Amino acid sequence: MNDPTFTDTPISRCAYYRRTCGLPAGIHPEAGRIVVKAGFVGAITMPARLGLRVRDDMLFRGCPLGPVVAHIRSRRWTFLCRPDIPEDNSLFTELFRLDVAVVPFGGEIALPSPADSQIPSRTWIVPPRDTFRPSGAVVIDYLRACARKPIR
């Protein structure tokens, strides 16, 4: 299929993220990187090992997953969620100790882009298929539960 109308480009991928997934994505023109500003969308970033445990625990307990992005070089995962995490310094301190961060309002959330195809830097662990994103507070609850359990 060499028809260029079916080629995956940053513009076509960004349009998919916007129309189908309800993600207000934009493109950095110099790099072709696709980003979403935190605000309408929330995001929680954590080490991949912890992210794997959180994802598996959510699946095991029947909690629906939203999109999850892997940042390959930094070995971190970002869970996209609803931005309902309260501004609470004690919560942010607790998360900091776990090497977890809530992307602040206005912060950029980088999404996988076809521009990454030469040297992939981001990939979907759980790709977005629609507008669903779990509550950020629920993801935090699963994260806390997983952090308390010893690694086997």
HUBEL-V221080 format. One record per residue. N is the residue number from 0. RES is the residue in one small letter. SS is DSSP state (helix for helix, strand for strand, loop for the rest). OMEGA is omega in radians with two decimals (none if undefined). D_CENTER is the distance of its C-alpha to the mean C-alpha in whole Angstrom. Layout:
N_RES_SS_OMEGA_D_CENTER ; N_RES_SS_OMEGA_D_CENTER
This chain:
0_m_loop_-3.12_31 ; 1_n_loop_3.12_31 ; 2_d_loop_-3.08_31 ; 3_p_helix_3.11_29 ; 4_t_helix_3.14_28 ; 5_f_helix_3.13_26 ; 6_t_loop_3.09_24 ; 7_d_loop_3.14_20 ; 8_t_loop_3.04_20 ; 9_p_helix_-3.13_18 ; 10_i_helix_-3.14_20 ; 11_s_helix_3.12_19 ; 12_r_helix_3.11_16 ; 13_c_helix_3.11_15 ; 14_a_helix_3.09_18 ; 15_y_helix_3.14_16 ; 16_y_helix_-3.12_13 ; 17_r_helix_-3.01_15 ; 18_r_helix_-3.03_18 ; 19_t_loop_-3.01_16 ; 20_c_loop_3.13_13 ; 21_g_loop_3.12_14 ; 22_l_loop_-3.12_11 ; 23_p_loop_-3.03_14 ; 24_a_strand_3.04_13 ; 25_g_strand_-3.08_15 ; 26_i_strand_2.96_17 ; 27_h_strand_-3.01_18 ; 28_p_loop_-3.09_21 ; 29_e_loop_-3.08_22 ; 30_a_loop_-3.08_20 ; 31_g_loop_-3.14_18 ; 32_r_strand_3.14_15 ; 33_i_strand_-3.12_12 ; 34_v_strand_3.01_11 ; 35_v_strand_3.06_10 ; 36_k_strand_3.09_12 ; 37_a_strand_-3.13_11 ; 38_g_loop_3.03_13 ; 39_f_loop_3.11_13 ; 40_v_strand_3.04_10 ; 41_g_strand_3.12_9 ; 42_a_strand_3.10_6 ; 43_i_strand_-3.09_7 ; 44_t_strand_-3.08_7 ; 45_m_strand_3.04_10 ; 46_p_strand_-3.08_12 ; 47_a_helix_-3.13_12 ; 48_r_helix_3.10_15 ; 49_l_helix_3.10_14 ; 50_g_helix_3.10_10 ; 51_l_helix_3.13_13 ; 52_r_helix_3.13_15 ; 53_v_helix_3.13_13 ; 54_r_helix_-3.11_12 ; 55_d_helix_3.13_16 ; 56_d_helix_3.12_17 ; 57_m_helix_3.12_15 ; 58_l_helix_-3.12_16 ; 59_f_helix_-3.10_20 ; 60_r_loop_3.07_20 ; 61_g_loop_3.11_19 ; 62_c_loop_-3.13_16 ; 63_p_loop_-3.14_14 ; 64_l_loop_2.96_11 ; 65_g_loop_-3.13_8 ; 66_p_loop_3.09_6 ; 67_v_strand_-3.13_4 ; 68_v_strand_3.01_4 ; 69_a_strand_3.02_8 ; 70_h_strand_-2.90_9 ; 71_i_loop_-3.06_13 ; 72_r_loop_-3.09_15 ; 73_s_loop_-3.13_14 ; 74_r_loop_3.11_13 ; 75_r_strand_3.07_10 ; 76_w_strand_3.06_7 ; 77_t_strand_3.08_3 ; 78_f_strand_3.03_4 ; 79_l_strand_-3.03_4 ; 80_c_strand_3.00_8 ; 81_r_strand_-3.08_11 ; 82_p_loop_-3.08_12 ; 83_d_loop_3.12_15 ; 84_i_loop_-3.09_15 ; 85_p_loop_3.03_18 ; 86_e_loop_-3.04_20 ; 87_d_loop_-3.09_21 ; 88_n_helix_3.14_22 ; 89_s_helix_3.07_23 ; 90_l_helix_-3.12_20 ; 91_f_helix_3.07_18 ; 92_t_helix_3.10_21 ; 93_e_helix_-3.13_20 ; 94_l_helix_3.12_16 ; 95_f_helix_3.13_18 ; 96_r_helix_3.12_20 ; 97_l_loop_-3.07_17 ; 98_d_loop_-3.14_16 ; 99_v_loop_3.13_13 ; 100_a_strand_2.97_12 ; 101_v_strand_3.13_11 ; 102_v_loop_-3.07_10 ; 103_p_loop_3.09_13 ; 104_f_loop_-3.13_15 ; 105_g_loop_3.11_15 ; 106_g_loop_-3.14_13 ; 107_e_strand_3.07_11 ; 108_i_strand_-3.12_7 ; 109_a_strand_3.13_8 ; 110_l_strand_3.08_8 ; 111_p_loop_-3.11_10 ; 112_s_loop_3.04_13 ; 113_p_helix_3.08_17 ; 114_a_helix_3.11_18 ; 115_d_helix_-2.98_16 ; 116_s_loop_3.13_19 ; 117_q_loop_3.09_21 ; 118_i_loop_-3.07_19 ; 119_p_loop_3.09_16 ; 120_s_loop_3.11_13 ; 121_r_strand_3.08_10 ; 122_t_strand_3.11_10 ; 123_w_strand_2.93_8 ; 124_i_strand_3.02_9 ; 125_v_strand_-3.10_9 ; 126_p_loop_3.07_9 ; 127_p_loop_3.12_10 ; 128_r_loop_-3.11_13 ; 129_d_loop_-3.06_14 ; 130_t_loop_-3.08_13 ; 131_f_loop_2.94_12 ; 132_r_loop_-3.13_10 ; 133_p_strand_3.04_11 ; 134_s_strand_3.06_13 ; 135_g_helix_3.12_11 ; 136_a_helix_3.11_15 ; 137_v_helix_3.10_15 ; 138_v_helix_3.10_12 ; 139_i_helix_3.12_14 ; 140_d_helix_3.10_17 ; 141_y_helix_3.12_15 ; 142_l_helix_3.12_14 ; 143_r_helix_-3.14_18 ; 144_a_helix_3.14_20 ; 145_c_helix_-3.14_18 ; 146_a_helix_3.13_19 ; 147_r_helix_-3.11_22 ; 148_k_loop_3.08_23 ; 149_p_loop_3.08_25 ; 150_i_loop_-3.13_23 ; 151_r_loop_none_26
